[in-house]
Amino acid sequence: MPEQRRIGYHWNLRALMAQRNLWKTTELMPLLRSRGINLSESQVYRLVTSTPERIPARTFAALCDILDCTPNDLFEPFVEMRAASTANAPKRSEDLGIQPRSPIAKRIRLVTPDEDE
């Protein structure tokens, strides 16, 4: 079984904007609009201040054009976590603290304050 990897990414839009002296999200709106990308103020704000889960390819291309950068400058993938192909989980139920033929879940009876023992 191959190694499992979890991939994350850094979204560098805000840093690239600052390097190009664009400090406000509202300054990005007309630049996007001139490239045919019509986003609301809140959409542009979220695009700049948070890491997007999805981004249309045209918007991504427009940002690269506006900031005169490559996709690698804007979007930087990295390995978040590596997991071994097999886990070190116990093989036998006894190793988990469970005895054979004993119920795993037990009924819980709620006691109200006036039933206190």
GROMACS elastic network, one bead per residue, 0.5 to 0.9 nm:
[ bonds ]
;  ai    aj funct       b0    kb
    1     4     6  0.87663   500
    1    85     6  0.55629   500
    1    86     6  0.78592   500
    2    84     6  0.82888   500
    2    85     6  0.58297   500
    3    82     6  0.72231   500
    3    83     6  0.63378   500
    3    84     6  0.56401   500
    3    86     6  0.87304   500
    4    81     6  0.84111   500
    4    82     6  0.59197   500
    4    83     6  0.52321   500
    4    84     6  0.66462   500
    4    85     6  0.65347   500
    5    79     6  0.67716   500
    5    80     6  0.75099   500
    5    81     6  0.58412   500
    5    83     6  0.63287   500
    5    84     6  0.89613   500
    6    78     6  0.87275   500
    6    79     6  0.59660   500
    6    80     6  0.54003   500
    6    81     6  0.51225   500
    6    82     6  0.64122   500
    6    83     6  0.83666   500
    7    77     6  0.68217   500
    7    78     6  0.57810   500
    7    80     6  0.53488   500
    7    81     6  0.72439   500
    8    76     6  0.85472   500
    8    77     6  0.57547   500
    8    78     6  0.53744   500
    8    79     6  0.60451   500
    8    80     6  0.55841   500
    8    81     6  0.88047   500
    9    51     6  0.86167   500
    9    75     6  0.66962   500
    9    76     6  0.53057   500
    9    78     6  0.55670   500
    9    79     6  0.81864   500
    9    80     6  0.85299   500
   10    51     6  0.75828   500
   10    74     6  0.81021   500
   10    75     6  0.59953   500
   10    76     6  0.50233   500
   10    77     6  0.62839   500
   10    78     6  0.77333   500
   11    14     6  0.80197   500
   11    15     6  0.89151   500
   11    48     6  0.87750   500
   11    50     6  0.80154   500
   11    51     6  0.56832   500
   11    52     6  0.78009   500
   11    73     6  0.88970   500
   11    74     6  0.60571   500
   11    75     6  0.51801   500
   11    76     6  0.66395   500
   11    77     6  0.88101   500
   12    15     6  0.54329   500
   12    16     6  0.61715   500
   12    17     6  0.86224   500
   12    48     6  0.87165   500
   12    51     6  0.87622   500
   12    73     6  0.70699   500
   12    75     6  0.63418   500
   12    76     6  0.76427   500
   13    16     6  0.51860   500
   13    17     6  0.60842   500
   13    18     6  0.86542   500
   13    47     6  0.80901   500
   13    48     6  0.59761   500
   13    49     6  0.83415   500
   13    63     6  0.83317   500
   13    67     6  0.88626   500
   13    73     6  0.86608   500
   13    74     6  0.57923   500
   13    75     6  0.81949   500
   14    17     6  0.51139   500
   14    18     6  0.62845   500
   14    19     6  0.87693   500
   14    22     6  0.87439   500
   14    23     6  0.83606   500
   14    48     6  0.55776   500
   14    49     6  0.68627   500
   15    18     6  0.51127   500
   15    19     6  0.62979   500
   15    20     6  0.87942   500
   16    19     6  0.50739   500
   16    20     6  0.64242   500
   16    21     6  0.87416   500
   16    22     6  0.85062   500
   16    67     6  0.69486   500
   16    69     6  0.84926   500
   16    73     6  0.80999   500
   16    74     6  0.74577   500
   17    20     6  0.51647   500
   17    21     6  0.62634   500
   17    23     6  0.66817   500
   17    24     6  0.87111   500
   17    28     6  0.86386   500
   17    48     6  0.88426   500
   17    67     6  0.69764   500
   18    22     6  0.53248   500
   18    23     6  0.57647   500
   19    22     6  0.75265   500
   20    23     6  0.86088   500
   20    67     6  0.71012   500
   22    25     6  0.78545   500
   22    27     6  0.65043   500
   22    28     6  0.73842   500
   23    26     6  0.87288   500
   23    27     6  0.73927   500
   23    28     6  0.89288   500
   24    27     6  0.54071   500
   24    28     6  0.72369   500
   24    45     6  0.88557   500
   25    28     6  0.53327   500
   25    29     6  0.69108   500
   25    41     6  0.77341   500
   25    44     6  0.63562   500
   25    45     6  0.56755   500
   25    47     6  0.89213   500
   25    48     6  0.68479   500
   25    49     6  0.87702   500
   26    29     6  0.53221   500
   26    30     6  0.77215   500
   26    41     6  0.68947   500
   26    44     6  0.77809   500
   26    45     6  0.79982   500
   27    30     6  0.66141   500
   27    31     6  0.73418   500
   28    31     6  0.52935   500
   28    32     6  0.62350   500
   28    33     6  0.86525   500
   28    44     6  0.76304   500
   28    66     6  0.86365   500
   29    32     6  0.52166   500
   29    33     6  0.60892   500
   29    34     6  0.86671   500
   29    37     6  0.85844   500
   29    38     6  0.78738   500
   29    39     6  0.72606   500
   29    40     6  0.80656   500
   29    41     6  0.73813   500
   29    44     6  0.69511   500
   30    34     6  0.60371   500
   30    35     6  0.86887   500
   30    38     6  0.88164   500
   31    34     6  0.52754   500
   31    35     6  0.67834   500
   31    37     6  0.86841   500
   31    62     6  0.86797   500
   31    63     6  0.88683   500
   31    66     6  0.68496   500
   32    35     6  0.52553   500
   32    36     6  0.66057   500
   32    37     6  0.51186   500
   32    38     6  0.68622   500
   32    39     6  0.79649   500
   32    59     6  0.78769   500
   32    62     6  0.66050   500
   32    63     6  0.74216   500
   32    66     6  0.76783   500
   33    36     6  0.50495   500
   33    38     6  0.52737   500
   33    39     6  0.77512   500
   34    37     6  0.73160   500
   34    38     6  0.88038   500
   35    38     6  0.86736   500
   35    59     6  0.88914   500
   35    62     6  0.64379   500
   35    66     6  0.88433   500
   36    58     6  0.88185   500
   36    59     6  0.89157   500
   36    62     6  0.85615   500
   37    58     6  0.77017   500
   37    59     6  0.64365   500
   37    62     6  0.76984   500
   39    42     6  0.80414   500
   39    43     6  0.58304   500
   39    44     6  0.62416   500
   40    43     6  0.51539   500
   40    44     6  0.63219   500
   40    45     6  0.85506   500
   41    44     6  0.52708   500
   41    45     6  0.60662   500
   41    46     6  0.86790   500
   42    46     6  0.61501   500
   42    47     6  0.85062   500
   43    46     6  0.52186   500
   43    47     6  0.61187   500
   43    48     6  0.87104   500
   44    48     6  0.62203   500
   44    49     6  0.85634   500
   45    48     6  0.52841   500
   45    49     6  0.59885   500
   45    50     6  0.81832   500
   46    49     6  0.52135   500
   46    50     6  0.54394   500
   46    51     6  0.79516   500
   46    52     6  0.78034   500
   47    50     6  0.59352   500
   47    51     6  0.69240   500
   47    52     6  0.62872   500
   47    55     6  0.87442   500
   48    51     6  0.77537   500
   48    52     6  0.87992   500
   52    55     6  0.65798   500
   55    58     6  0.84550   500
   55    59     6  0.67752   500
   55    60     6  0.66062   500
   56    59     6  0.53405   500
   56    60     6  0.63132   500
   56    61     6  0.87087   500
   57    61     6  0.60650   500
   57    62     6  0.85112   500
   58    61     6  0.50365   500
   58    62     6  0.60320   500
   58    63     6  0.85954   500
   59    63     6  0.61808   500
   59    64     6  0.86534   500
   60    63     6  0.52174   500
   60    64     6  0.63631   500
   60    65     6  0.87454   500
   60    71     6  0.77733   500
   60    74     6  0.87551   500
   61    64     6  0.50968   500
   61    65     6  0.62315   500
   61    66     6  0.86600   500
   61    70     6  0.89350   500
   61    71     6  0.79525   500
   62    65     6  0.50050   500
   62    66     6  0.60533   500
   62    67     6  0.85249   500
   63    66     6  0.50498   500
   63    67     6  0.59998   500
   63    68     6  0.80987   500
   63    69     6  0.82122   500
   63    71     6  0.89556   500
   63    74     6  0.84551   500
   64    67     6  0.53190   500
   64    68     6  0.55769   500
   64    70     6  0.58375   500
   64    71     6  0.64534   500
   64    73     6  0.86153   500
   64    74     6  0.74655   500
   65    69     6  0.67636   500
   65    70     6  0.83931   500
   66    69     6  0.79949   500
   67    70     6  0.87131   500
   69    72     6  0.80477   500
   69    73     6  0.61113   500
   69    74     6  0.72920   500
   70    73     6  0.53267   500
   70    74     6  0.67868   500
   70    75     6  0.87864   500
   71    74     6  0.51611   500
   71    75     6  0.58241   500
   71    76     6  0.83038   500
   72    75     6  0.52314   500
   72    76     6  0.57964   500
   72    77     6  0.85418   500
   73    76     6  0.67379   500
   79    82     6  0.73627   500
   83    86     6  0.81018   500
   83    87     6  0.81618   500
   84    87     6  0.64856   500
   86    89     6  0.85433   500
   87    90     6  0.89670   500
   88    91     6  0.87764   500
   90    93     6  0.74653   500
   90    94     6  0.87414   500
   90    95     6  0.59539   500
   90    96     6  0.67860   500
   91    94     6  0.87726   500
   91    95     6  0.73732   500
   91    96     6  0.87702   500
   92    95     6  0.54758   500
   92    96     6  0.72292   500
   93    96     6  0.52654   500
   93    97     6  0.68387   500
   93    98     6  0.55343   500
   93    99     6  0.69448   500
   93   100     6  0.74728   500
   94    97     6  0.51787   500
   94    98     6  0.51468   500
   94    99     6  0.56667   500
   94   100     6  0.74908   500
   95    98     6  0.73288   500
   96    99     6  0.86954   500
   98   101     6  0.88095   500
   98   102     6  0.71993   500
   98   103     6  0.85285   500
   98   104     6  0.71886   500
   99   102     6  0.56090   500
   99   103     6  0.84935   500
   99   104     6  0.88319   500
  100   103     6  0.85615   500
  101   104     6  0.89719   500
  103   106     6  0.67334   500
  111   114     6  0.81242   500
  111   115     6  0.59948   500
  111   116     6  0.65331   500
  111   117     6  0.87747   500
  112   115     6  0.53335   500
  112   116     6  0.66753   500
  113   116     6  0.54140   500
  114   117     6  0.88324   500
